C-alpha cells in the first residue's frame, strides 16, 4: 500500500494548527514571550527609580490603575512634552487612583536631571538594559548620548537603550486595558484621562 507523505504532512500541520487554536482559546497561550496585548495579565517587573531605590510593579497592581509609558530619552523634545503633559494633569489622574511611571533607557542621574529641569511629579524608572521594555515587547534600538546645558553647566546624558514610545494601562485586576503603539507625545495624558473616565463609568 502506497502512503502519501504529502497527506501525512498536511494532517500533522492541521493537527498542530488546531491544537494552537485550542490552546489560545483556553487562555494558555497569549502570543510569543515578551508580547503583551490588551486583555493579557501585565508582566511583573522591578527597576531602579529616580531616587536609586528598587521599584516593584506588584506594590501598585491591585491598588491603583497603573500607567506604564515607555519613551526614548530624557530631555528631548517629544519626551519632554509627554512628561510635562502628565505633570500638568497629575492632580486629575491621582484623583482617579492612577499611578504614572515613565520608563526609558536613561540612568538614574539622567532621570534626576530631567525631573529637576521640568519639575516632574511622578516616578521615572531606569531601564538601562531594556529588561522592562522586553517584558512588554517594546521595540528597542541602541542607546546614545545627548548634551544639554542645565543650570549653566553642560551635561552629557548617556542612555543604555532607546525604547519606542509605547503606553500601557493596567487595571486594578492586573489586566492590560490599553496598549498604544502610536502615541502622540503631547496628547498622551489626555488620552489616558479619557480612558480612565470610561473605566470608571
PyMOL commands that set and color helices and strands:
alter all, ss='L'
color gray80, all
select helices_A, chain A and resi 5-25+57-59+77-88+90-94+108-118+131-136+185-200
alter helices_A, ss='H'
color red, helices_A
select strands_A, chain A and resi 46-49+54-56+65-70+98-104+123-126+140-150+153-163+166-170+176-180
alter strands_A, ss='S'
color yellow, strands_A
deselect
rebuild
show_as cartoon
